[in-house]
Amino acid sequence: MTAKNSATLPTPIAVPVGGGRTAARSGTALALLGVVTFSLTFPATAWGLESFGPWSLVALRSVLAGAIAGAFLLAGRVPLPAREHWAGLAVVAGGVVVGFPLLTTLALRTSTTSHAAVVVGLLPLTTAAFAALRTGSRPSGRFWGAAVAGAVVILAFTLAQSGGTVSAGDAYLFGALLVCAAGYTEGGRLARSLPGWQVIGWALVLCLPLSVTGTAFALASEPVHLNWHGVTGLVWVAAGSTFLGLYVWYRGMAEIGTARASQLQLAQPLLTLVWSVALLGEHLSPATPLAACAVLVCITVTQRVK
C-alpha cells in the first residue's frame, strides 16, 4: 500500500497486522480499569460524608481534581482546545464533573450504596441510547437485547438488595443517571479528537471558578469533622474517580466505541456491592454470585456482537 502527494515520491506505509484487535483489547482493558475505579466511588463518597457535608465534598472533589488536571496540562504545555470542542467540554463538565457527583452525593445521605447502585445498573443502557442518538451509531438487535437483559438483572438485583423499597433519594439518582449518560457520550465523542486525559482535564479546569466559589460557600455553611475515612474518601473521589477513572474511561471509549464500552459498566454495581461489604460492612444476599454470572454473560454478548 502506498501514499502519494504532489511533492513526494510514493512512500510505503506499514499496516500492522491485527492492529484492530490490539486496539480493541487495549480499549477494553482501559475501560475495565475505569469501571473498577468508578466502582469505589459510592463507598468512598460514603466515607467522605463522615467528614464533610454533601456540598463541601462535591466542591472540594472538583477543586482537587481540577488542580491535578491543571498541573498535568501545564506540565505538558497542552494548547487550548479548538473552539468547536468547548460546547462538548461543557456537557462533560456539567454531566460528570458537577451533575453526577452532586446528585449521587445528595442521594447517599438517605440511600445505601447498594440502593444507589441502581443508577450504575441502568447507566450502560442509557449511555448506549444517548450514543445512538448523538453519534448515529446503530448497534445490532442482539446488542440491545443483551444490554436490556443486563440492565434488568442489575435493576432486579439491586432492588432486591434494598428490599424493593423506593428511597427519598431516587429522584437524585435518576437525575444523575441522565446527566452522566450525556457526559459520557459527549466525552467519548471528544476523545476521538483529543486524548482522553485532556477531555476530562479541560472539563475539570472549566469548572474550577465555580468549584472554588462553591467550596468557599460550602465550607462556611457546613460543619467539617476530619477523620481518616473522610480524608481518604475525598482524595479517592478527586484523584481516582474523577481524574484517573475518567481518563482511562474516555480513552477506552475512543478505542472500542461508547456503546460497547458502556456495557462493561454492567459489572460496576456488583463490584460496588463487594466494596460496600469490605469497606462499609453492608451485607449481601446469597443471590450475588448468580447475578454476577448473569451480568458477565450479558457483557460477553455485548462485546462479541456489533
Summary of the structure (lengths in Angstrom):
residues: 306
radius of gyration: 20.1
end to end distance: 27.8
largest distance: 71.1
contacts: 1120
relative contact order: 0.21
helix: 77%
strand: 3%
